[in-house]
Amino acid sequence: MLKFYFYPSTNPMKVALFLEESRLDYQMVPVEIRKGEQFLPEYLAINPNAKTPALVDGETKVFDSTAILLYLGAKTGQFMSDGTPSSHAQMLSWLMFIASGIGPFSGQAVYFQYFGKEVTNDALNRYLYEAKRHWEIIDAHLAQGRYMLGEKYSIADMSLWGWARALPRVLGEHAWDICPNVKRLVEEIGQRPASGRATALASKYEFKTEMDEEATGHMFRYRALMET
Ligand SMILES: N[C@@H](CCC(=O)N[C@@H](CS)C(=O)NCC(=O)O)C(=O)O
């Protein structure tokens, strides 16, 4: 059975959605990132990057949400492009844009708005600007088709869904006015039974969700390291 290393936040949720869509048999293994479990040696042996999600499939270990989506897509033959070189190229392009742009800029925009220490206007403006710019590119793309690959629901939509659900936290209260097409997709995926089951995973374990001193100590480790 697949072992899915999970914490209920943006990146693991992408994989949770795939697992529930495909109905693969899996065991959810909680990783309490706000208690520092991502740094345990046994977890680092699976994901040396000390982040969630990760997946173990027999002898195979996969880490990083995009790699896991591609792995599961190849394993099951589900939710991939239609197989033509041009559709495959589109899928890879959007997956990489989401992984290298949407995720990191949205993550840092959230960090500087809610958790940063001595945040300068320049840092805040840079990340808000870049996050918005990336989301506007996605929104303009979604204005042209129902899904990221046109009419085909794919891992590109699942990958986007992870952060898209949290868009108001990234771009503020006007997020859905800025990105109405992203809103449309989030609502559509929200009506799929699989997204309900993926979201319900969070309540299958009592995860620590408070962002208290213990949590920031683990998640923003650089602070202690840089201050010494
Ligand atoms: N590129 C990675 C990013 C993973 C990531 O940042 N995961 C967060 C949860 S959404 C995490 O585990 N953070 C723990 C930490 O920063 O210590 C992916 O897509 O899987």
Ligand as a Chemical Component Dictionary entry (heavy atoms), coordinates in Angstrom:
data_LIG
# 
_chem_comp.id                   LIG 
_chem_comp.type                 NON-POLYMER 
_chem_comp.pdbx_formal_charge   0 
_chem_comp.three_letter_code    LIG 
# 
loop_
_chem_comp_atom.comp_id 
_chem_comp_atom.atom_id 
_chem_comp_atom.alt_atom_id 
_chem_comp_atom.type_symbol 
_chem_comp_atom.charge 
_chem_comp_atom.model_Cartn_x 
_chem_comp_atom.model_Cartn_y 
_chem_comp_atom.model_Cartn_z 
_chem_comp_atom.pdbx_ordinal 
LIG N1  N1  N 0 8.362 22.188 -3.415 1  
LIG C1  C1  C 0 7.768 21.457 -2.335 2  
LIG C2  C2  C 0 7.377 22.411 -1.227 3  
LIG C3  C3  C 0 6.849 21.649 -0.031 4  
LIG C4  C4  C 0 6.514 22.552 1.156  5  
LIG O1  O1  O 0 6.933 23.715 1.238  6  
LIG N2  N2  N 0 5.763 21.961 2.090  7  
LIG C5  C5  C 0 5.390 22.650 3.299  8  
LIG C6  C6  C 0 3.915 22.405 3.587  9  
LIG S1  S1  S 0 2.898 23.154 2.365  10 
LIG C7  C7  C 0 6.188 22.079 4.464  11 
LIG O2  O2  O 0 6.258 20.887 4.636  12 
LIG N3  N3  N 0 6.833 22.942 5.263  13 
LIG C8  C8  C 0 7.608 22.543 6.383  14 
LIG C9  C9  C 0 8.731 23.497 6.682  15 
LIG O3  O3  O 0 8.865 24.517 5.989  16 
LIG O4  O4  O 0 9.491 23.236 7.630  17 
LIG C10 C10 C 0 6.564 20.644 -2.833 18 
LIG O5  O5  O 0 5.891 21.103 -3.759 19 
LIG O6  O6  O 0 6.331 19.551 -2.299 20 
# 
loop_
_chem_comp_bond.comp_id 
_chem_comp_bond.atom_id_1 
_chem_comp_bond.atom_id_2 
_chem_comp_bond.value_order 
_chem_comp_bond.pdbx_ordinal 
LIG N1  C1  SING 1  
LIG C1  C2  SING 2  
LIG C1  C10 SING 3  
LIG C2  C3  SING 4  
LIG C3  C4  SING 5  
LIG C4  O1  DOUB 6  
LIG C4  N2  SING 7  
LIG N2  C5  SING 8  
LIG C5  C6  SING 9  
LIG C5  C7  SING 10 
LIG C6  S1  SING 11 
LIG C7  O2  DOUB 12 
LIG C7  N3  SING 13 
LIG N3  C8  SING 14 
LIG C8  C9  SING 15 
LIG C9  O3  DOUB 16 
LIG C9  O4  SING 17 
LIG C10 O5  DOUB 18 
LIG C10 O6  SING 19 
# 
